Amino acid sequence: MEMTAAIKALEAVPQGLSIVIHSDSQYVIKGATEWLRGWMAKGWRKADGKPVLNQDLWMQMVAAMAGRKIVWKWVKGHAGHPENERVDSLANGEAQQAARS
């Protein structure tokens, strides 16, 4: 869910504009800022030789990130950060609605 949110945020901002992505997901932030280049260079394999999980989403992330100036900021989840709490509430509501459907 966190990866999809980051991808959708990137896609919503017009090309040419800088963007700051706030996330409580170390996986998303480290993946985007530290691990992606290595994964791609190794044919979508991790350092241990195993395939990268969520490769389809990471490929979408690469496309969404292309040509953009992005600042990634980590925020501690469930720690009273107003925007993070709001996003968490919205995501939980959507998940509950999808489960009922």
C-alpha positions as CSV (number, residue, x, y, z in Angstrom):
1,M,0.0,0.0,0.0
2,E,2.8,2.4,0.8
3,M,4.5,1.9,-2.5
4,T,1.3,2.5,-4.4
5,A,0.7,5.7,-2.5
6,A,4.2,7.0,-3.4
7,I,3.7,6.0,-7.0
8,K,0.3,7.8,-7.2
9,A,1.7,10.9,-5.5
10,L,4.5,11.1,-8.0
11,E,2.1,10.6,-10.9
12,A,-0.2,13.3,-9.5
13,V,2.5,16.0,-9.6
14,P,3.2,17.5,-13.0
15,Q,6.7,16.9,-14.5
16,G,9.1,19.7,-13.9
17,L,7.9,20.3,-10.3
18,S,9.9,19.3,-7.3
19,I,8.2,16.9,-4.9
20,V,8.7,16.0,-1.3
21,I,7.4,12.5,-0.3
22,H,6.8,11.9,3.4
23,S,6.5,8.3,4.3
24,D,6.6,6.1,7.4
25,S,7.9,3.2,5.3
26,Q,11.7,2.7,5.5
27,Y,11.2,0.1,2.8
28,V,9.8,2.6,0.3
29,I,12.4,5.3,1.2
30,K,15.4,3.1,1.3
31,G,14.3,1.3,-1.8
32,A,13.9,4.5,-3.8
33,T,17.0,6.2,-2.5
34,E,19.5,3.4,-1.8
35,W,18.6,0.0,-3.2
36,L,17.0,0.6,-6.7
37,R,20.1,1.2,-8.6
38,G,21.8,-1.9,-7.3
39,W,18.7,-4.0,-7.9
40,M,18.4,-2.8,-11.5
41,A,22.2,-3.4,-12.1
42,K,21.8,-6.9,-10.8
43,G,18.8,-7.7,-13.0
44,W,16.3,-7.1,-10.2
45,R,18.2,-9.3,-7.7
46,K,19.0,-8.4,-4.1
47,A,22.5,-8.7,-2.7
48,D,21.7,-12.3,-1.5
49,G,20.8,-13.2,-5.1
50,K,17.1,-13.6,-4.4
51,P,14.6,-11.7,-6.6
52,V,13.4,-8.3,-5.5
53,L,9.9,-8.4,-4.0
54,N,7.3,-6.2,-5.6
55,Q,9.4,-5.8,-8.7
56,D,6.3,-4.7,-10.7
57,L,5.7,-1.9,-8.3
58,W,9.4,-0.9,-8.2
59,M,9.3,-0.7,-12.0
60,Q,6.3,1.6,-11.8
61,M,8.2,3.6,-9.2
62,V,11.2,4.0,-11.5
63,A,9.0,5.2,-14.3
64,A,7.2,7.7,-11.9
65,M,10.6,9.0,-10.6
66,A,12.2,9.5,-14.0
67,G,13.3,13.1,-14.6
68,R,12.1,14.4,-11.2
69,K,13.7,16.1,-8.3
70,I,12.4,14.2,-5.3
71,V,13.1,14.6,-1.6
72,W,12.2,11.6,0.5
73,K,11.5,12.2,4.2
74,W,10.8,9.6,6.8
75,V,8.2,10.2,9.5
76,K,7.6,8.0,12.4
77,G,4.3,6.1,12.0
78,H,1.6,6.2,14.6
79,A,3.4,8.9,16.6
80,G,1.0,11.8,16.3
81,H,2.3,13.3,13.1
82,P,-1.0,14.9,11.9
83,E,-0.6,14.2,8.2
84,N,0.6,10.7,8.7
85,E,-2.3,9.9,11.1
86,R,-4.7,11.3,8.5
87,V,-3.3,9.2,5.7
88,D,-3.3,6.1,7.9
89,S,-7.0,6.7,8.7
90,L,-7.9,7.2,5.0
91,A,-5.9,4.1,4.0
92,N,-7.6,2.0,6.7
93,G,-11.0,3.3,5.6
94,E,-10.3,2.3,2.0
95,A,-9.1,-1.1,3.0
96,Q,-12.2,-1.7,5.1
97,Q,-14.4,-0.6,2.2
98,A,-12.6,-2.9,-0.2
99,A,-12.9,-5.8,2.2
100,R,-16.7,-5.3,2.3
101,S,-17.0,-5.2,-1.5
